[in-house]
Every structure is written in structure tokens, then in C-alpha cells.
Amino acid sequence: MKLEFLLVPTSDLKASLALYRDGLGYTELWREGDSTVALAIPGSELQLMLDANDPDAPVGPLFIVDSVEKFHAARPETLAVVAEPAEIPGGFLASYRDPGGATLYVMDQSTDSATA
């Protein structure tokens, strides 16, 4: 399990990019359609993922695992399921709430031909 992204939902991707990329100097790394952009955070291996698919989703860490299905089946009981594993471009994503109420996301890239 590797922390790879800080997921930041946004209702205005253009304005968010203006802040993080143009204002703060983060480097754009990739895009997924017109709704998701990953940015390199200066001085960090962690990436910021701006996502306009669900602007009301909570900000949270996004962990990469080999298999979301396996993680989901073996997850600690203290992680409450917010969203069951669902297919996304390149793999699967699920979200959970920790005992303190924070949201975390778990993603795999199991169907991405570049990683398979």
C-alpha cells in the first residue's frame, strides 16, 4: 500500500489549475479526460489529484494497492465502507472512513495495459 496522491475534489477545475499550477508552480503530470488532472508537488513524491467528477467528495489520501478487491476483502474492520470497489479508467477505486471520520481512497491500476 503506497500513498501516491492527495485527492482534491473541485467544482471548478480551471480555477483549481490556476491556483495550483499557475499560482503555486505545481507541474502538470497527466490528465484523465476533462475532469481529472495530476500535479507534481514541489519537493515531494506525493502528487495532487484535482478531480471534478464528484466535487462534494471529501479531500483525502489516495493509496495505490495491487488489488482493490483483495484490499477490500481483507481491510481492517475499523475502516467503514463509504463506496464499494467500482471500476474506473485503468482499474478500481473504493473509499473508506477511518475511526476518526477522515476519508481515504484505495485504487489499483489492474486494468491499465501500461501497468499490467
C-alpha positions as semicolon CSV with decimal commas, in nm:
position;residue;x (nm);y (nm);z (nm)
1;M;0,000;0,000;0,000
2;K;0,160;0,323;-0,117
3;L;0,039;0,677;-0,059
4;E;0,053;0,827;-0,408
5;F;-0,199;1,112;-0,427
6;L;-0,382;1,369;-0,223
7;L;-0,727;1,369;-0,382
8;V;-0,874;1,719;-0,400
9;P;-1,226;1,732;-0,545
10;T;-1,313;2,056;-0,719
11;S;-1,622;2,217;-0,865
12;D;-1,405;2,438;-1,088
13;L;-1,110;2,256;-1,243
14;K;-0,998;2,562;-1,438
15;A;-0,979;2,777;-1,123
16;S;-0,807;2,498;-0,926
17;L;-0,545;2,462;-1,200
18;A;-0,494;2,838;-1,200
19;L;-0,416;2,821;-0,830
20;Y;-0,202;2,507;-0,802
21;R;-0,029;2,500;-1,141
22;D;-0,011;2,865;-1,239
23;G;-0,007;3,030;-0,895
24;L;0,186;2,781;-0,682
25;G;0,405;2,637;-0,956
26;Y;0,298;2,272;-0,939
27;T;0,384;2,081;-1,259
28;E;0,104;1,913;-1,452
29;L;0,184;1,542;-1,494
30;W;-0,120;1,391;-1,666
31;R;-0,492;1,425;-1,735
32;E;-0,782;1,183;-1,747
33;G;-1,038;1,338;-1,979
34;D;-1,165;1,683;-1,892
35;S;-1,220;1,617;-1,523
36;T;-0,900;1,488;-1,358
37;V;-0,551;1,636;-1,351
38;A;-0,247;1,519;-1,151
39;L;0,016;1,770;-1,043
40;A;0,365;1,722;-0,901
41;I;0,403;1,894;-0,565
42;P;0,743;2,065;-0,549
43;G;0,978;1,888;-0,307
44;S;0,751;1,585;-0,265
45;E;0,691;1,250;-0,430
46;L;0,321;1,287;-0,345
47;Q;0,100;1,410;-0,630
48;L;-0,203;1,634;-0,604
49;M;-0,500;1,491;-0,796
50;L;-0,763;1,751;-0,883
51;D;-1,091;1,581;-0,965
52;A;-1,416;1,736;-1,087
53;N;-1,612;1,409;-1,110
54;D;-1,758;1,446;-0,759
55;P;-1,691;1,798;-0,631
56;D;-1,863;1,721;-0,299
57;A;-1,634;1,428;-0,215
58;P;-1,404;1,488;0,080
59;V;-1,035;1,563;0,039
60;G;-0,825;1,263;0,136
61;P;-0,522;1,048;0,080
62;L;-0,532;0,805;-0,212
63;F;-0,337;0,483;-0,170
64;I;-0,230;0,253;-0,455
65;V;-0,264;-0,122;-0,395
66;D;-0,217;-0,426;-0,618
67;S;-0,587;-0,518;-0,594
68;V;-0,872;-0,312;-0,452
69;E;-1,086;-0,626;-0,434
70;K;-0,828;-0,805;-0,218
71;F;-0,773;-0,497;-0,001
72;H;-1,149;-0,460;0,042
73;A;-1,192;-0,823;0,144
74;A;-0,908;-0,805;0,399
75;R;-0,949;-0,443;0,517
76;P;-0,933;-0,365;0,888
77;E;-1,278;-0,374;1,049
78;T;-1,224;-0,018;1,169
79;L;-1,244;0,112;0,810
80;A;-1,608;0,184;0,731
81;V;-1,702;0,146;0,365
82;V;-1,809;0,472;0,202
83;A;-1,807;0,341;-0,157
84;E;-1,767;-0,022;-0,259
85;P;-1,498;-0,106;-0,516
86;A;-1,601;0,029;-0,856
87;E;-1,436;0,024;-1,194
88;I;-1,261;0,342;-1,305
89;P;-1,040;0,402;-1,610
90;G;-0,740;0,171;-1,565
91;G;-0,856;-0,015;-1,255
92;F;-1,074;0,003;-0,946
93;L;-1,141;0,254;-0,666
94;A;-1,304;0,227;-0,324
95;S;-1,338;0,474;-0,039
96;Y;-1,347;0,431;0,336
97;R;-1,386;0,632;0,654
98;D;-1,135;0,581;0,934
99;P;-1,236;0,571;1,303
100;G;-1,174;0,946;1,335
101;G;-1,402;1,031;1,042
102;A;-1,137;1,101;0,776
103;T;-1,196;0,966;0,426
104;L;-0,932;0,763;0,245
105;Y;-0,930;0,623;-0,105
106;V;-0,779;0,297;-0,232
107;M;-0,710;0,247;-0,602
108;D;-0,547;-0,011;-0,823
109;Q;-0,437;0,006;-1,184
110;S;-0,518;-0,357;-1,259
111;T;-0,682;-0,299;-1,597
112;D;-0,432;-0,039;-1,722
113;S;-0,248;-0,203;-2,012
114;A;0,063;0,006;-1,935
115;T;0,091;-0,148;-1,585
116;A;-0,050;-0,495;-1,650
